[in-house]
């Protein structure tokens, strides 16, 4: 079909009837389009579809709460949006310039809509509809603010004309009511800059480890590159793309006359220097979750939106020492350093799991926990609740119930010393049989090595961790006395049944409670309740909550020092001598723990200023491996951790013996006062509470008590 000749068109146009019809049609079309436009404009915000801009006067966006370590270093955020609001004067001029040339170079000339840019965007949209090219954006900073400030109202996923009209209407209203600097300040505090960072202050800290006020030109341009595609130009994920986009923006700053050619070249060559870490969010995840659980009932949704500043007791250096030591020990056990390991390793589990969802609670590989407390205050300096928080968020330090094994024995011996029993009292390590239920076979406990050593002092039975001695002592005292003693130390009594097996640690305990109980031995009588939060501030810096540290005296000074001395003997010559005492020079006491069949291994120890505990085992109680013992598997991790800690911490002074403590030279095979005729090998110096020391000389080796013996010719036994 051919087009009509030009002459024919001219004749049609000069025909009055046709000309009138065409003009009427065009005017009707224009009128109809105008009517549609006016209708759409007036109806754009009908039904309260647009937010009231009055809220901008008191702009108070959701801000994630920040969790800080004890020294003020940022650990992580709690909340969906990481945001810190700062006034415009605390934002580097370079940042302001970079965003203006990138997002809205005529910001200070227009009144909410840049009609030149808007027309260009419309033309781009029309051309793109036919060519497939991506349309250019026409939104000003004010329009972006209108679209982003209340995303729940304006629905950013809606790309319709109606949404654009809403943005324009709200933008024009914003410009009528608020000065340009206020609009710019709001925009720079709410823009999405990737990595869950909202606003330039948070992004500056995340990427460069400095406030927005200290950013240089290259860093400012790097942030200004992000709004176009926050994930694509994330400098941590895609540094090459980020630098390329940054350099484009530096070129725009040069075109705008903000940089000379020489300055532009200099900043384009500037290296991308990101902070080594924006925070410590990979460190102490179990501790952070423990803090969150404590704060959630008190602050509710404000915990995630009100920008609270949570100052905790966490010591990042100690925390990292604990994480390193535990991870290395678990790996060493799995790799056969302590003998053949009979089950799948953590590395094998991860390889087999692949991309599948991790387990919610129990994990099938070797697990562990570590806790370090400040002895005097109970401040939690480190808390490792498991091996891999991403794989299992189950916090074994505060949620698990585990058998403590011999780490429970100090409460039995403490009850005995409270009752006036001396360390020199003798009991016999021998087979015993206890009838607990007439319908069941008698209970016949064993020592770990299945051997019996005969008569020994309580002290020896304690530092050698002989089960029979602890059971006999506990049976003399009675379960009520032992349960009462454990309760004094902060162990939950309802979890301790009145059976003889509790004397060797058969009752489940919460690990944090057990470890914190040892603070009474470190403090010579005063127990400290664990505390994880120092104080909480609102975003203006006002303290809104400060928990009060709690301490409680649970032993007299003499009883506490005697127990402290007994626990130090465990390290000096007992079950932890090789793994702790021989390798760690700081004054130390503690107790190893191993449960039946080697399912749980422990070492809980203390110095004059710190209390710490390590547990290793399977989530589902199973034998770890052959010859699993607390002194062999858990104590080395404790030593490695504490040596790391004290490399950066002064050695505390040793404990001071109270003046009320008395001593006596004894024969440790009889418990009586030593005589010149006792074998030198049985000589020992023992400490006593006043009134509990022996009054009589050893009757076994005293020849004066032997009928017919001549003391002048009697020789000391060898």
Buried (B, 14 or more C-beta within 10 A) or exposed (E): EEEEEEEEEEEEEEEEEEEEEEEEEEEEEEEEEEEEEEEEEEEBBEEEBBBEBEEBEEBEBBBBBBBBBBEEBBBBBBBEBBBBBBEBEEBBBBBBBBBBBBBBBEBEEBBBBBEEBBEBBEEBBEEEEEEEEEBBBBBBBBBBBBBBBBEEBBBEEEEEEBBBBBBBBBBBBBBEEBEBEBBBBBBBBBBBBBBBBBBBBBBBBBBBBBBBBEBBBBBBBBBBBBBBEBEBBBBBEBBEBBBEBBBBBBBBBBEEEBBEEEBBEBBBEBEBEBBEEBBBBEBBBBBBBBBBEBBBEEBEEBBBBBBBBBBBBBBBBBBBBBBBBBBBBBBBBBEEEBEEBEBBBBEEBEEEEEEEEBBEEEBBBBBBBBBBBBBBBBBBBBBBBBBBBEBBBBBBBBBBEBBBBBBBBBBBBBBBBBEEBBBBBBBBBEEBEEEEEEEEEEBEBEBBEEEBBEBBBBBBBBBBBBBBBBBBBBBEBEBEBBBBBBBBBBBBEEBBEEEBBBBBBBBBBBBBBBBBBBBBBBBBBBBBBBBBBBEBBBBEEEEBBEBEBEBEBBBBBBBBBBBBBBBBBBBBEBBBBEBBBEBBEBBBBBBBBBBBEBBBBBBBBBBBBBBBBBBBBBBEBBBBBEEBBBBBBBBBBBBBBBBBBBEEBEEBEEBEBBEEBBEBEBBBBBBBBBBEBBEEEBEBEBBBBEEBBBEEBBEBBBBEEBEEEEEEEBEEEE
